[in-house]
Amino acid sequence: MIEDVDHSPLLHLTTFGSEHRASHRKSSQSLQLDREIGAELFGILCKAFDFAATSAAGGDEARLIAAYRSNPELFRKLIENDEAAHDVVAMAHRRQQVDRFRRLLTDDDYFDSEVDASPGGAESIWQKFFEANPWIFGLSLGGQLLTSWDDRRLEQVVAGFSVSGVGKRVDALLRTSGRIRSMVFAEFKSHRTDLLSSKYRSGCWAPSHELSGAIAQAQGTVHRAVLDIGDRLQDKTSDGSDIPGRFTYLLRPRSYVVIGQLSEFIGEAGGEHQEQIRSFELFRRQLVEPEVVTFDELYARAEWLVSSPSASVE
């Protein structure tokens, strides 16, 4: 094997003639094969010697790899012009993101390394992750499709008649899709945040300080937004002018708190702690707003979306 001028591998074959010739043996003929030609030769050999039954899959893969490396731009154009191929690529990306979601939840060393590399701490890791993957919020939190208020970031400041300037900061500002759109708020903490604190009375466990604080924060954010903005917010263009007929409503807007994991309720022997489960479920189901969702519940929904045979890419 030798290298071409671009450092790609070449197979160099040389013949030296007969061993019985009078003169000293020397190279008489040479042939160099690159990856593309090698793949073609492999296909010819498979066909000539009936290797196709056992080697067709490997041969096809080798030829595809060689063709892609010889002209990757052409492959990209083919994919861009093929709607099905675009869906496959997009779904593959989402599966990769769900796998990263799983690692962030279950691999402590991986999550700690991400935190060490981020100046904002644990919550900023999730902030950035969900900003890069708004589809997880949009398809998982409710029955309606939720879209980010701003394509560039989920976190916004709610004040006055806009969502910029000094005001109440919300981790994720979204809105429903459809003819009538409504504003939706979300706050998220860390998957390591406790959902419950200590036992308050026999069989009753109190919500953790972080959970009750997050609920109060979400309720305050929604209340301030409704007071400042009113029932309806006019959509505007980049120059500040109104977009006719484009409004977002704030009529008892929905809100969510994403916090903790249900695995907190698994005991030392691997069994479920029924009193803790009952305390948590009764607490969150009696809340009018916000709705409390755990990180592992959000992950399970995202995993289902990319594993379901009927899953589609919006």
C-alpha positions as CSV (number, residue, x, y, z in Angstrom):
1,M,0.0,0.0,0.0
2,I,1.2,3.5,-0.9
3,E,-0.3,7.0,-0.6
4,D,-1.5,9.2,-3.4
5,V,-0.6,12.9,-3.5
6,D,-3.8,13.7,-1.4
7,H,-2.8,11.0,1.1
8,S,-5.5,8.6,0.0
9,P,-4.5,4.9,0.0
10,L,-3.4,3.2,-3.3
11,L,-2.9,-0.5,-3.9
12,H,0.3,-0.8,-5.9
13,L,0.7,-4.1,-7.9
14,T,4.0,-4.9,-9.7
15,T,5.1,-7.9,-11.9
16,F,8.8,-8.9,-12.0
17,G,8.9,-11.4,-14.9
18,S,10.1,-15.0,-14.9
19,E,12.5,-16.2,-12.2
20,H,14.5,-18.0,-15.0
21,R,15.3,-15.0,-17.1
22,A,19.0,-14.3,-17.7
23,S,19.1,-10.7,-16.6
24,H,18.5,-9.5,-13.0
25,R,14.8,-9.5,-12.1
26,K,13.2,-6.1,-12.2
27,S,9.8,-4.5,-12.3
28,S,8.2,-4.9,-15.7
29,Q,4.6,-3.7,-15.2
30,S,2.8,-1.8,-12.5
31,L,-0.8,-1.1,-11.6
32,Q,-2.2,1.2,-9.0
33,L,-5.8,1.0,-7.7
34,D,-7.6,3.7,-5.7
35,R,-10.6,3.0,-3.5
36,E,-13.2,3.5,-6.3
37,I,-11.5,1.3,-8.9
38,G,-10.8,-1.3,-6.2
39,A,-14.6,-1.4,-5.4
40,E,-15.3,-1.9,-9.1
41,L,-12.8,-4.7,-9.4
42,F,-14.2,-6.3,-6.3
43,G,-17.7,-6.3,-7.9
44,I,-16.3,-7.8,-11.1
45,L,-14.6,-10.6,-9.1
46,C,-17.8,-11.3,-7.1
47,K,-19.8,-11.6,-10.3
48,A,-17.2,-13.7,-12.1
49,F,-16.6,-16.2,-9.3
50,D,-20.1,-16.2,-7.9
51,F,-19.2,-14.4,-4.7
52,A,-22.3,-12.3,-4.8
53,A,-24.4,-14.6,-2.5
54,T,-22.0,-14.1,0.4
55,S,-20.4,-10.7,-0.3
56,A,-23.1,-8.6,-2.1
57,A,-23.9,-6.6,1.0
58,G,-20.2,-5.8,1.8
59,G,-19.6,-5.1,-1.9
60,D,-22.5,-2.7,-2.2
61,E,-21.4,-0.9,1.0
62,A,-17.8,-0.6,-0.3
63,R,-19.0,0.8,-3.6
64,L,-21.2,3.3,-1.9
65,I,-18.4,4.5,0.4
66,A,-16.1,4.8,-2.6
67,A,-18.6,6.7,-4.6
68,Y,-19.3,9.1,-1.7
69,R,-15.6,9.8,-1.1
70,S,-15.1,10.4,-4.8
71,N,-17.9,13.0,-5.0
72,P,-19.4,13.9,-1.6
73,E,-21.0,17.1,-2.9
74,L,-23.1,15.1,-5.3
75,F,-24.4,12.9,-2.5
76,R,-25.3,15.9,-0.5
77,K,-27.3,17.3,-3.4
78,L,-29.1,14.0,-3.9
79,I,-30.1,13.9,-0.2
80,E,-31.2,17.6,-0.2
81,N,-33.5,16.8,-3.2
82,D,-34.9,13.6,-1.8
83,E,-37.6,14.3,0.8
84,A,-37.4,10.7,2.2
85,A,-33.6,11.0,2.6
86,H,-34.0,14.3,4.3
87,D,-36.5,12.7,6.8
88,V,-34.0,9.8,7.4
89,V,-31.2,12.2,8.1
90,A,-33.3,14.4,10.4
91,M,-34.7,11.4,12.3
92,A,-31.1,10.0,12.7
93,H,-30.1,13.3,14.2
94,R,-33.0,13.2,16.6
95,R,-32.1,9.7,17.7
96,Q,-28.6,10.9,18.4
97,Q,-30.0,13.7,20.6
98,V,-32.2,11.3,22.5
99,D,-29.2,9.1,23.1
100,R,-27.4,12.2,24.5
101,F,-30.5,13.0,26.6
102,R,-30.2,9.5,28.1
103,R,-26.5,9.9,28.8
104,L,-27.1,13.2,30.6
105,L,-29.7,11.5,32.7
106,T,-27.9,8.3,33.6
107,D,-24.2,8.9,33.2
108,D,-23.0,11.0,36.2
109,D,-19.5,11.3,34.9
110,Y,-20.6,12.5,31.5
111,F,-23.0,15.1,33.0
112,D,-20.4,16.3,35.5
113,S,-17.9,16.8,32.6
114,E,-20.6,18.9,30.8
115,V,-21.2,21.0,33.9
116,D,-17.5,21.6,34.4
117,A,-17.3,22.9,30.8
118,S,-20.3,25.2,31.2
119,P,-20.1,28.4,33.3
120,G,-23.8,28.3,34.0
121,G,-24.0,25.1,36.1
122,A,-26.3,22.2,35.8
123,E,-29.4,24.1,34.7
124,S,-27.6,25.7,31.9
125,I,-26.8,22.3,30.4
126,W,-30.5,21.6,30.1
127,Q,-31.1,25.1,28.8
128,K,-28.7,24.6,26.0
129,F,-29.8,21.1,25.2
130,F,-33.5,22.0,24.9
131,E,-32.6,25.1,22.8
132,A,-30.8,22.9,20.4
133,N,-33.7,20.4,20.4
134,P,-37.0,22.4,20.7
135,W,-38.9,19.5,19.2
136,I,-38.6,17.7,22.6
137,F,-40.6,20.4,24.3
138,G,-42.9,21.0,21.4
139,L,-44.0,17.4,20.9
140,S,-43.8,16.1,24.5
141,L,-45.3,18.6,26.9
142,G,-48.9,18.7,25.8
143,G,-51.5,17.6,23.3
144,Q,-50.9,20.6,21.1
145,L,-47.8,21.3,19.1
146,L,-45.7,23.8,20.9
147,T,-43.1,26.0,19.1
148,S,-40.4,28.2,20.5
149,W,-41.3,31.9,20.7
150,D,-37.8,32.7,19.3
151,D,-36.1,30.3,16.9
152,R,-32.7,31.2,18.4
153,R,-33.4,30.6,22.1
154,L,-36.0,29.3,24.5
155,E,-35.2,31.6,27.4
156,Q,-36.9,35.0,27.3
157,V,-37.7,38.0,29.4
158,V,-41.4,38.8,29.7
159,A,-42.1,42.5,30.2
160,G,-44.5,45.2,28.9
161,F,-45.9,44.5,25.5
162,S,-42.9,42.5,24.2
163,V,-40.8,39.7,25.3
164,S,-37.6,41.7,25.6
165,G,-36.3,44.2,28.1
166,V,-36.3,44.2,31.9
167,G,-38.8,41.9,33.3
168,K,-39.5,38.4,34.6
169,R,-37.2,35.8,33.1
170,V,-38.6,32.4,31.9
171,D,-36.6,29.4,31.0
172,A,-38.7,28.5,28.0
173,L,-41.3,30.7,26.3
174,L,-43.4,28.8,23.8
175,R,-46.7,29.1,22.1
176,T,-49.3,26.7,20.6
177,S,-49.6,26.2,16.9
178,G,-52.8,26.6,14.9
179,R,-55.2,29.4,14.0
180,I,-55.5,30.6,17.6
181,R,-52.2,30.6,19.4
182,S,-51.6,30.7,23.1
183,M,-48.5,31.5,25.1
184,V,-47.0,28.6,27.1
185,F,-44.4,29.0,29.9
186,A,-41.8,26.4,31.1
187,E,-39.3,26.4,33.9
188,F,-36.7,23.7,34.3
189,K,-34.4,22.8,37.1
190,S,-32.0,19.8,37.2
191,H,-32.7,16.1,36.9
192,R,-30.8,15.7,40.2
193,T,-33.2,18.0,42.1
194,D,-35.2,16.2,44.8
195,L,-38.9,16.0,44.3
196,L,-39.7,15.3,48.0
197,S,-38.1,16.3,51.2
198,S,-38.6,14.5,54.6
199,K,-41.6,12.6,55.9
200,Y,-44.1,15.2,57.2
201,R,-46.6,12.9,58.9
202,S,-47.1,9.1,58.8
203,G,-47.5,8.1,55.1
204,C,-47.1,11.8,53.9
205,W,-44.0,13.3,52.3
206,A,-43.7,17.0,51.8
207,P,-42.5,18.5,48.4
208,S,-38.9,19.6,48.4
209,H,-37.9,23.2,48.8
210,E,-36.7,23.3,45.2
211,L,-40.0,21.9,43.8
212,S,-42.2,24.3,45.8
213,G,-39.9,27.1,44.9
214,A,-40.0,26.3,41.2
215,I,-43.8,26.2,41.3
216,A,-44.0,29.6,43.0
217,Q,-41.5,30.9,40.4
218,A,-43.6,29.6,37.5
219,Q,-46.8,31.0,39.0
220,G,-45.2,34.4,39.5
221,T,-43.9,34.5,36.0
222,V,-47.3,33.8,34.5
223,H,-49.1,36.2,36.8
224,R,-46.6,39.0,35.9
225,A,-46.9,38.3,32.2
226,V,-50.7,38.5,32.2
227,L,-50.6,41.7,34.2
228,D,-48.1,43.3,31.9
229,I,-49.2,42.0,28.5
230,G,-53.0,41.5,29.0
231,D,-55.1,39.0,27.2
232,R,-53.4,39.2,23.8
233,L,-50.0,40.0,22.4
234,Q,-49.6,41.4,18.9
235,D,-46.9,39.8,16.6
236,K,-44.6,42.3,15.1
237,T,-42.0,42.3,12.4
238,S,-38.3,43.2,12.9
239,D,-39.0,46.9,12.2
240,G,-41.6,47.0,15.0
241,S,-44.7,47.1,12.8
242,D,-47.8,44.9,13.4
243,I,-48.3,41.6,11.5
244,P,-52.0,41.7,10.6
245,G,-54.1,39.0,12.2
246,R,-51.1,37.5,14.1
247,F,-51.8,37.4,17.8
248,T,-50.8,35.2,20.8
249,Y,-53.3,34.9,23.6
250,L,-52.7,34.8,27.4
251,L,-56.0,33.4,28.6
252,R,-55.0,31.4,31.6
253,P,-51.8,30.4,29.9
254,R,-50.4,26.9,30.5
255,S,-47.1,26.5,32.3
256,Y,-44.8,23.6,33.1
257,V,-42.0,22.8,35.6
258,V,-39.5,20.2,34.5
259,I,-37.7,18.8,37.5
260,G,-36.2,15.7,39.1
261,Q,-36.7,12.0,38.2
262,L,-39.2,9.4,39.2
263,S,-36.4,7.0,40.0
264,E,-36.1,8.9,43.2
265,F,-38.9,6.8,44.5
266,I,-37.1,3.5,44.0
267,G,-35.9,2.0,47.3
268,E,-32.6,0.4,48.2
269,A,-33.8,-3.1,47.3
270,G,-35.1,-1.9,43.9
271,G,-38.8,-1.7,45.0
272,E,-41.1,1.2,44.6
273,H,-41.7,3.5,47.7
274,Q,-45.5,3.6,47.5
275,E,-45.9,6.3,50.2
276,Q,-43.6,8.7,48.3
277,I,-45.2,8.0,45.0
278,R,-48.7,8.6,46.4
279,S,-47.5,11.9,48.1
280,F,-45.9,13.2,44.9
281,E,-48.7,12.2,42.5
282,L,-51.5,13.6,44.8
283,F,-49.5,16.8,45.2
284,R,-48.9,17.5,41.5
285,R,-52.3,16.3,40.3
286,Q,-54.1,18.8,42.7
287,L,-52.1,21.7,41.2
288,V,-54.1,23.9,38.9
289,E,-50.9,25.3,37.4
290,P,-48.1,24.7,36.6
291,E,-48.0,21.1,35.5
292,V,-45.0,19.2,37.0
293,V,-43.1,16.9,34.6
294,T,-40.0,15.0,35.5
295,F,-37.0,14.7,33.2
296,D,-37.3,10.9,32.8
297,E,-41.0,11.4,31.8
298,L,-39.9,13.9,29.2
299,Y,-37.1,11.5,28.0
300,A,-39.5,8.6,27.7
301,R,-41.8,10.7,25.5
302,A,-38.9,11.8,23.3
303,E,-37.6,8.2,23.0
304,W,-41.0,7.0,21.9
305,L,-41.2,9.7,19.3
306,V,-38.0,8.6,17.6
307,S,-38.6,4.8,18.0
308,S,-42.2,4.6,16.9
309,P,-42.6,3.2,13.4
310,S,-45.2,6.0,12.7
311,A,-42.9,8.8,14.0
312,S,-42.6,11.6,11.5
313,V,-40.4,14.6,11.2
314,E,-42.2,17.9,11.3
